[in-house]
Amino acid sequence: MRVLVVDDQPLNCILLKTMLEQQEYDVVVANDGAQAIELMKQCKVDVVLLDVLMPVMNGFEAAPKIKELAGDVYLPVIFITTLEDHESFEKCLAVGGDDFIHKPFDRVILSAKIRAHARTRRLSQEANQQKKQLEYHYNQIEREHEIVEHIFSNALDQSSKFHKYCDYHLSPASMFNGDMFLMAKSPMGGFYCLLGDFTGHGLAAAVGALPASRIFYAMVSKGMAVNDIAFELNGVLNTLLPSNMFCAAAIVELSESGKSVSAWLGGMPDLYLIDEQGDVVQTLESQHMALGILSDDEFERTTIHLEVKANQRLVMATDGIIETENKQGEMFGESRLKEALRSRHNISTEQVIQLVHSFSEHSAQQDDLSIAIINCLACEKAQQAPIVYSKIPFEFGVQIDAQCIVSTDPILELVDVLSKIEGVSEHRSNIFLLLSEAYNNAVDHGVLGLDSDIKNREDGFIEYYQLREKALTQIENALISIHVKYVPKDSLLEFIISDSGSGFRIKDSKDDNLQLEYGRGLRLLQEMSCDIQFNVQGNEVKIVYSLQ
């Protein structure tokens, strides 16, 4: 260990040098503060014994410069002084001194003080070295994070393509976003969105975004239905993620005409269909568990379908929005979100986020904040090569008895069969929607005799599905027939769905109040098909769908 002795008296320098060298210290000597600073620049020093009163540069002037040269590592400066007044002691400490030793020197006290300060310096050196290592690793991690974040951004960002159809805002709580928002168009012109919220936030929460996005874009490019996408995502995330991680998700498809929406909702806060004034026209509640929890056998594909108008918008947000707290511990909540949507004409997501931040009094963000507003507008078909269709005509029929009605999903199997036909798979989403609408109408209103008006009551949805579950356990001798015909010459698919129920009275098709089911109706089927006809009794419907 090297000690720097700074004193203008040669006798003091000789005395200190001798005492310290006897204790095996390496000693260098300077006669004033200026010489001391030059020596500091040339060699490493561990302790400085500094006289107060010297020519050229005294101790008060030299101490702060010595400390500055030492940098972040603690370098003890012990003043050598004959001064006894308190004002001098305070000034020594103020300019960077760490201790005092009085003349004449006491060997024991001097040695004890040097050893004590040397221990502190060693600890400071170790801490500084650890700090440098941490800084190095931190910089490495930051660099790696920047690269990964760049990859994530390029892989997930589709904002420049679909600003006409969707306004969205993603505000991560850390560098990586545990929320993801994906957008894409199908070959048939449908506009798809996926808003997902992985457990937690940051990089650990974001790891599922890349495989999820790959599946989403691939399946949308094939025109798959939203529940097909949900099923595939669930299987992959169930395998990929640990048991304590999952992804709440809303997967939405807006039809090419902009007049209907299909949605699979799992574990997300309510979605709102709003008008231009921001008033809620309809609330869409999650019907399923989040993605990545259930096995394939347990997974439920049920989707929500509804008709929409050009001036309406669909709002979906992650729980980070409604669970934002102010300093009093109150949550922003669903009621305030609805008030925010009503607060301005055609409110933007940026304005909603500003209201959320104002509510939280701009405190530190605790969770990722994500919100998307979809404009219900007609979509343009994506440019693609002409679709080649099978030239072989065919037709087949199936009969679904009571046991199959209760235990199976025949529409999914039928759509899977039809998707094997060359070219028809491009229309999978539309075909699934048409068949599921007609089939569910046959089950609910033909076979079970349920009344959709129940859903208009408060908590009507819950009551309706409770009645449906009960009725399904009691059905006997029920039968639903589905006949499918493919006419390649005219590029048509014909579906005839009939049920063994007593039927219902068909109103004039021009009556806008005609509904097959709450939120879905004859207009939805008419909009997607080129012809729809009911028999007189009302227990059979023929739907003609054009593939062109």
Secondary structure, 3 states (H helix, E strand, C coil): CEEEEECCCHHHHHHHHHHHHHCCCEEEEECCHHHHHHHHHHCCCCEEEEECCCCCCCHHHHHHHHHHHHCCCCCCEEEEECCCCHHHHHHHHHCCCCEEEECCCCHHHHHHHHHHHHHHHHHHHHHHHHHHHHHHHHHHHHHHHHHHHHHHHHHHCCCCCCCCCEEEEEECCCCCCCEEEEEEECCCCCEEEEEEEECCCCHHHHCCHHHHHHHHHHHHHCCCCHHHHHHHHHHHHHHHCCCCCCEEEEEEEECCCCCEEEEEEECCCCEEEECCCCCEEEEECCCECCECCCCCCCCCCCCEEEECCCCCEEEEECHHHHCCECCCCCECHHHHHHHHHHCCCCCCHHHHHHHHHHHCCCCCCCCCEEEEEEECCCCCCCCCCCCCCCCCCEEEEEEEEHHHHHHCCHHHHHHHHHCCCCCHHHHHHHHHHHHHHHHHHHHHHHHCCCCHHHHHCCCHHHHHHHHHHHHHCCCCCCEEEEEEEEECCCCEEEEEEEECCCCCCCCCCCCCCCCCECCECHHHHHHHCCEEEECCCCCEEEEEEECC
